[in-house]
Amino acid sequence: MAACGDAHRPARAVGSRPGAEPSQKGSAPVSQPLESYQDEIYLTGLTGTLPEFPADLGGLEEAARAVMTPRAHDYVAGAAGSGDTARENLEAFRRWRIVPRMLTDVSTPSYATSVLGTELTVPFLLAPIGVLKIAHPDGEAAVARAAAAQQVPMILSTAASTSIEDVAEANGDGQRWYQLYWPKDRAVGASLLGRAQAAGFSVLVVTLDTRTLAWRPRDLNNGYLPFLQGVGVQNYLSDPAFRAGLAGPVDDDLGPAILRWTQIFGDTSITWDDLPFLRQHWNGPIVLKGIMTAADALRAAKAGVDGLVVSNHGGRQVDGALGALDALPVIAEAVGSRLTVLFDSGIRGGADMLKALALGAQAVLLGRPYVYGLGLGGEAGVRHVLRALRTEFELTMRLTGLSRLSELGPDCLQRRA
Ligand SMILES: Cc1cc2nc3c(=O)[nH]c(=O)nc-3n(C[C@H](O)[C@H](O)[C@H](O)COP(=O)(O)O)c2cc1C
């Protein structure tokens, strides 16, 4: 029986067909330079200069409250209903404890992997998050620059406040995926996908859990939905198929455009039978985001998609839903050998990353923390968050006695009674 630290699974490039690549076990270890952020902070501290941003990623929410407008902060931090699912997402991580191993050689570590053709220095990407200009005027462009600089792939939301093309330009030769909110108007959907492909987005992530918005008390109490104020609709306003459906030019009057957006944003009639539409219009890997049961994961595998994201949208959709981490092991067990399994909802640091990977995720998506980093310091704030997460993950892996991702498995964890 495999123990924590043994090779649990072949170190195949994730997303490649199982068995296509040899296991790394037995091959000479290829070391990878570690992030030096911790050393840099301590050395700078010798000169009396303290870091600009908090080191505790979970504490960023509080720090960001001081600089973001109250309604923007509420929009990001808020959740569906009572906030029960958002709390449960964090609680689910506390229930799993890491079991460190001692006296293993961690002098030549490498935590690099590849997911659906995308290279990851460490196994995380940036979750798709819309309306980023409410956090900072530089919005998605700042995130795209920070992500490219730190070699972290970003997933751009359909609900971005910056157009697909402008984000691609800011991201330069960075790696980028595109997230689709599947609109009712198929011509608009096809057009968005065509633009994303033309702009170099390599993987399509289709979000299934937000065909309509949930009851979100913090936004309701503020009477605030950014889209109605023209923020987060930039991909639509810049879209030729969307504009073709309007009587007049968008620039003259935003009102009719926003009304049309409310009419086409989500399609509650979509079923599994509609998935072929995506293949017709997307030439590359397709990932379904929002899968929370093994039954749906098996359905996704049968439908021929390439991967899925176990996610409950950070608790923003179904109040009372199970914590996303609690859904992960059964899904990984059901389809992990066939599909790329990604995870989000509750990642707040390196230990959380380790736990999700040990329970079967091949990479995780970082959500709210990078938005707080953006709010705190624009591009520099996001870079801080990315460097901090990478450093904390690498340190946690080494201190747990692990020098390869393939050495992670459920036996690196113990479930609290
Ligand atoms: C302010 C905000 C906006 C979001 N917008 C999108 C979006 O446009 N598309 C999407 O698929 N998910 C969106 N999400 C969900 C994230 O992709 C991700 O699932 C979630 O943030 C994970 O939870 P966590 O941030 O608590 O870790 C959004 C989340 C937040 C907090």
The ligand as an SDF file (V2000), in Angstrom:
LIG
                    3D

 31 33  0  0  0  0  0  0  0  0999 V2000
  -16.1790   38.5490   -6.9510 C   0  0  0  0  0  0  0  0  0  0  0  0
  -16.2040   37.2010   -7.6070 C   0  0  0  0  0  0  0  0  0  0  0  0
  -16.5300   37.1210   -8.9500 C   0  0  0  0  0  0  0  0  0  0  0  0
  -16.5210   35.8830   -9.6050 C   0  0  0  0  0  0  0  0  0  0  0  0
  -16.7550   35.8390  -10.9540 N   0  0  0  0  0  0  0  0  0  0  0  0
  -16.7020   34.6580  -11.5950 C   0  0  0  0  0  0  0  0  0  0  0  0
  -16.8590   34.6130  -12.9920 C   0  0  0  0  0  0  0  0  0  0  0  0
  -17.0190   35.6200  -13.6390 O   0  0  0  0  0  0  0  0  0  0  0  0
  -16.8300   33.3940  -13.5840 N   0  0  0  0  0  0  0  0  0  0  0  0
  -16.6540   32.2260  -12.8670 C   0  0  0  0  0  0  0  0  0  0  0  0
  -16.6380   31.1420  -13.4400 O   0  0  0  0  0  0  0  0  0  0  0  0
  -16.4750   32.2640  -11.5420 N   0  0  0  0  0  0  0  0  0  0  0  0
  -16.4820   33.4480  -10.8820 C   0  0  0  0  0  0  0  0  0  0  0  0
  -16.2600   33.4770   -9.5430 N   0  0  0  0  0  0  0  0  0  0  0  0
  -15.9590   32.2170   -8.8300 C   0  0  0  0  0  0  0  0  0  0  0  0
  -14.4510   31.9130   -8.8610 C   0  0  0  0  0  0  0  0  0  0  0  0
  -14.0460   31.5230  -10.1300 O   0  0  0  0  0  0  0  0  0  0  0  0
  -14.1180   30.7870   -7.8780 C   0  0  0  0  0  0  0  0  0  0  0  0
  -14.9280   29.6730   -8.1610 O   0  0  0  0  0  0  0  0  0  0  0  0
  -14.3170   31.2110   -6.4340 C   0  0  0  0  0  0  0  0  0  0  0  0
  -13.8060   32.4990   -6.2240 O   0  0  0  0  0  0  0  0  0  0  0  0
  -13.6240   30.2270   -5.4960 C   0  0  0  0  0  0  0  0  0  0  0  0
  -13.8920   30.5380   -4.1550 O   0  0  0  0  0  0  0  0  0  0  0  0
  -12.8210   31.2960   -3.2190 P   0  0  0  0  0  0  0  0  0  0  0  0
  -12.5000   32.5790   -3.8910 O   0  0  0  0  0  0  0  0  0  0  0  0
  -13.5570   31.5030   -1.9330 O   0  0  0  0  0  0  0  0  0  0  0  0
  -11.6320   30.4060   -3.0980 O   0  0  0  0  0  0  0  0  0  0  0  0
  -16.2420   34.7060   -8.8700 C   0  0  0  0  0  0  0  0  0  0  0  0
  -15.9240   34.7920   -7.5210 C   0  0  0  0  0  0  0  0  0  0  0  0
  -15.8790   36.0190   -6.8880 C   0  0  0  0  0  0  0  0  0  0  0  0
  -15.4680   36.0840   -5.4450 C   0  0  0  0  0  0  0  0  0  0  0  0
  1  2  1  0
  2  3  1  0
  2 30  2  0
  3  4  2  0
  4  5  1  0
  4 28  1  0
  5  6  2  0
  6  7  1  0
  6 13  1  0
  7  8  2  0
  7  9  1  0
  9 10  1  0
 10 11  2  0
 10 12  1  0
 12 13  2  0
 13 14  1  0
 14 15  1  0
 14 28  1  0
 15 16  1  0
 16 17  1  0
 16 18  1  0
 18 19  1  0
 18 20  1  0
 20 21  1  0
 20 22  1  0
 22 23  1  0
 23 24  1  0
 24 25  2  0
 24 26  1  0
 24 27  1  0
 28 29  2  0
 29 30  1  0
 30 31  1  0
M  END
$$$$
